[in-house]
Amino acid sequence: MQAWTTFDLATIKPEEGAPAPDRLIEGDPQFRTWNVEEADGGIYAGVWEATPGTWRIVYEEWEYFHILSGHSIVTEEGGKPVHLRAGDRMVLRPGFKGTWQVFETTRKDYVIRL
């Protein structure tokens, strides 16, 4: 087994999904997730994409991500909106609550630790 992997999405069938109905605020956002890596200790890496819409988010995990394309706004409850576009990076920590709003289909790569 190799001690490395690439993010070759052509070899992975994406999982499809959407926000839970009780979290949906606006629109009909659809998700596609290419899970590239699942490692011991609850670590995941891959690529996620969402179409326009708005939903509530609650993080119990730690996540680092890098926006590859699109335009989204993440807003923490009681906080200021953060516009995210290609090249932007963010860490969301356990306990983060707020909204994710996609204006233009957004794709990010991510690393999550449960």
Protein Blocks (a to p, Z undefined) as FASTA:
>chain_A
ZZbdcddfklpccddddddfklpmgdjdddddddfbdcehiiacddddddedddddddfb
dcddddfbdcdddddehiacddddehiacdddehiacddddfbdcdddddddZZ
